[in-house]
């Protein structure tokens, strides 16, 4: 396996494995407010997240930014909870979708720091760190797009096939995830 395949696959696994449930939950509450026709917004959200995630990871890998891992893990849970609660509280979709763009970027910075220590170990001893980081980011972007499509299709399943009202579906998913994350925070 060449280096590109290795880091690309690690990026995929970083998002799509059960050990990355924080990413899956965050993406779910971020995307659940969008319908299948809004797939372009999904791409923008995912790309903003990847840009932020990669930026904070880059700053950490190059030693510009060092943070407490336990604090970051705690903050990641808060990003999920805040996003889920915003879905419940804010009714106006245009306002909520704009807020989600900001959440995607700024909370993506926090999520990127959550993997910094592990990624530093992966590339320890390598002279060139930027290329593996970009290959990893491409894997993350691809995985998030795939996961985003799945989230949109789950929404179509519930709102189309099972005739659940969109708002009720969004509230149920957001409240369920908010409750789960709250239990983890306690």
C-alpha positions in Angstrom: 0.0 0.0 0.0 1.5 3.4 -1.0 1.5 6.4 1.3 -1.5 8.1 -0.4 -3.7 5.0 0.0 -2.6 4.7 3.7 -3.4 8.2 4.7 -6.6 8.4 2.5 -7.8 5.2 4.2 -7.0 6.5 7.6 -9.1 9.6 6.8 -12.0 7.4 5.8 -11.7 5.3 8.9 -11.4 8.4 11.1 -14.9 9.3 10.1 -16.6 6.0 9.3 -15.5 3.9 12.3 -17.6 3.4 15.4 -14.7 4.8 17.4 -15.4 8.1 15.7 -19.0 8.3 16.9 -18.4 11.9 17.8 -18.0 12.8 14.2 -21.0 10.8 13.1 -23.2 12.4 15.7 -21.9 15.9 14.9 -22.5 15.4 11.2 -26.0 13.9 11.9 -27.2 17.0 13.9 -25.5 19.3 11.4 -27.1 17.7 8.3 -30.5 16.5 9.7 -32.1 19.9 9.0 -31.5 19.6 5.3 -33.5 17.8 2.7 -32.2 15.7 -0.3 -32.7 18.7 -2.6 -30.3 20.7 -0.5 -27.3 18.4 -1.3 -25.2 21.4 -2.3 -25.5 22.8 1.2 -24.3 19.4 2.5 -21.1 19.7 0.3 -20.4 23.2 1.6 -20.9 22.1 5.3 -18.7 19.1 4.8 -16.0 21.2 3.1 -16.0 23.9 5.8 -15.7 21.2 8.4 -12.8 19.5 6.6 -11.0 22.8 6.1 -11.3 23.7 9.8 -10.4 20.1 10.9 -7.4 20.1 8.7 -6.3 23.6 9.7 -6.3 22.8 13.4 -4.6 19.5 12.8 -2.0 21.3 10.8 -1.3 23.8 13.5 -1.0 21.0 16.0 1.2 18.8 13.9 3.6 21.7 13.3 3.7 22.6 17.0 1.9 26.0 16.7 -1.0 24.9 18.8 -1.0 22.5 21.8 -4.0 21.6 23.8 -5.2 19.4 26.5 -6.7 16.2 25.0 -9.2 15.7 27.8 -10.5 19.3 27.4 -10.8 18.8 23.7 -12.8 15.6 24.0 -15.1 17.4 26.4 -15.5 20.3 24.1 -16.3 18.0 21.2 -19.3 16.7 23.1 -20.4 20.3 23.7 -20.2 21.0 19.9 -22.6 18.1 19.3 -24.9 19.2 22.1 -25.0 22.9 21.0 -25.7 21.9 17.4 -28.5 19.5 18.5 -30.1 22.1 20.8 -30.0 24.8 18.1 -32.0 22.4 15.9 -34.6 22.1 18.6 -34.7 25.8 19.6 -34.4 27.7 16.3 -37.4 27.2 14.1 -36.5 29.4 11.1 -34.6 27.2 8.6 -32.7 30.0 6.9 -31.3 31.3 10.2 -30.5 27.7 11.3 -28.8 26.7 8.1 -26.6 29.9 8.3 -25.7 29.1 11.9 -24.8 25.6 10.8 -22.2 26.9 8.4 -20.5 28.7 11.3 -20.8 25.6 13.5 -19.3 23.5 10.8 -16.2 25.6 10.6 -15.6 26.7 14.2 -16.6 23.3 15.7 -14.5 21.6 13.0 -11.5 23.4 14.5 -12.2 21.7 17.8 -12.8 18.3 16.2 -9.5 18.5 14.4 -7.7 19.0 17.6 -9.3 15.8 19.0 -7.2 13.7 16.6 -4.0 15.7 16.8 -2.1 13.5 19.2 -2.9 10.3 17.3 -2.0 11.9 13.9 1.3 13.1 15.3 2.2 9.6 16.3 1.2 8.3 12.8 3.6 10.7 11.1 6.3 10.7 13.8 9.8 10.7 12.2 8.5 11.8 8.8 10.3 14.8 7.3 7.4 15.9 5.2 4.1 16.2 7.1 2.0 18.3 4.9 1.3 15.7 2.1 0.2 13.0 4.5 -2.1 15.5 6.2 -3.7 16.5 2.9 -4.1 12.9 1.9 -5.8 12.3 5.3 -8.0 15.3 4.8 -9.1 14.0 1.4 -10.1 10.7 3.1 -12.1 12.7 5.7 -13.8 14.8 3.0 -14.8 11.7 1.0 -16.1 9.9 4.2 -18.1 12.9 5.2 -19.7 13.2 1.8 -20.6 9.5 1.9 -22.0 9.8 5.5 -23.8 13.0 4.5 -25.5 11.3 1.7 -26.6 8.4 4.0 -27.9 11.0 6.5 -29.9 12.7 3.7 -31.3 9.3 2.6 -32.3 8.4 6.1 -34.2 11.6 6.2 -35.9 10.8 2.9 -36.8 7.4 4.3 -38.5 8.8 7.3 -40.1 11.9 5.8 -41.0 10.3 2.4 -41.7 6.6 3.0 -42.9 6.8 6.6 -44.6 10.2 6.2 -43.0 11.7 9.3 -43.1 15.5 9.2 -39.7 17.0 8.5 -39.8 19.2 11.7 -40.8 16.2 13.8 -38.0 14.1 12.3 -35.4 16.9 13.0 -36.7 17.3 16.5 -36.6 13.6 17.3 -33.1 13.1 15.9 -31.7 16.2 17.6 -33.4 15.5 20.9 -32.2 11.9 20.9 -28.6 12.9 20.1 -28.7 15.8 22.7 -29.9 13.3 25.3 -27.2 10.8 24.5 -24.5 13.5 24.6 -25.8 15.0 27.8 -25.5 11.5 29.4 -21.9 11.4 28.3 -21.2 14.8 29.7 -22.6 13.9 33.2 
